[in-house]
């Protein structure tokens, strides 16, 4: 069952009203808002950056993204429906072991990079 089509004209009518209400609400306060945002959003400290990176990692982890996929994963070599994943980086999908072995010379560099990056993140989490 398809969702009903979006009512585009309704959104277009409300956008100017929302903009006007925001402008009226914060009149004379824009420089104060900009100063606060420049400290918090544009010049974050290391802790804030790590927190943001962790939120992104949690949000965009493979299991969450997998649930959003509408099509089943396809083998990186032959394009058949895949049920197996690279056990090291968890990034590439394969339909059978033969395809994984065939693809390894091409995948090895990317796999090493992903695996090393994940290990580094895990080590940093454990030390902090």
N, C-alpha and C positions, 0 to 999 in steps of 0.2 A: 504494500500500500504506500503510495507516494504522499508526502506531506502537501498541504495546500500551498498554492503559490503565494509568495510574499506580497504584501500590499505596499508596493514601492511608494505610491503617492502619499500614504500616511506618514512614512518616515521623512519624506522630503518636506512635508508640511510642519513637522515637529522640530526639525533641526534648527531653523531660525529662532523658534521660540525658546529652545534650550539655550542657544547661544546668547540671546538677549537676556535671559534670566541670569546666566553666569556673569555676563558683563555688568549687570546692575548690582548683583550681590557683592562683587569684589571691586567695585569702582574705588579708586584711590589706594588699593591694597596690592597692586600688581608688583611693585618694587619689593615689598616685604616678602611676597610669595616667591619672587625670583631669587632673592637672597637665600631663603631657606632651601629652595630646590637646588641652588648651585652648591650648597654645602652637602646636602644629602644625596642628590641624584647624579650630579655631574663630577663630584670629587669624593667618591666614597673611600673609606679607609679599607685596610686589608681585611678586617673582620667582616665588614659589610660585603666586600667582594666575594669572600669565601661563603658567606651565608647565601648570597644570590646564586653562586655557582651550585651550591648544594640544592637549593630549591629547583633550579633548572634541571639538575641531574635527576632529582626525584620525579619531577614532572615529565621529563622526556626519557625515562628509562625504557628499555626495550619491551618490558612487559606491558606498560601502559600504552605505548605506541602500537604494540601488536593488537591490543584490544580495539584500537581505532581503525585498523585496516579492514576494508570491506572485501578485498580480494585475498585469497590465501597466498602465502609467499611462493615464489617461483625459484627454481634451481638457477644458480648463477651461471651454470654451464649450458644446460640444454633447454631451460625454460619450463620444464615439467613442474607440476605442483610439488613443493618441497616440504619435507617433514623433519629434516635434520639441519642442524646449525653448526657452524664452526664452534667447537667447544672452547676455543681459546679467546676469541674476540666477541663471539655471539653476534656478529654482524652479517655474515654471509649465510645463505640458505642453499641446501643441496638436496637432491632427491635420493641419492645413493652414494655410497662410499667412493665408487669409481669416479664420479663427477668431482668429489672433493679432492681426491688425489690428483686428478688431471688439472684442476684449477690451482693447486697449491703454489706452483712457481709464480703465478701471476698475483696471487692473493697474499703471499708471504710478507712482503714489505708493509702493506697496509695492516695486516694482522699484527705484526710486531709493533707497529706504531700505536695502534689502538690498545693492545695489551699493555705495553709499557706505560701509556698514559693512564690507563685504569689503575695499574699498580701504584703509580706515583700518587694519584689522588687518594687511594686507600691508605698509603703510608702517611700522607699528610693528615688525614682524618684521625689516624691512630695517635699521632704525636701531638695533636692539638686538643 
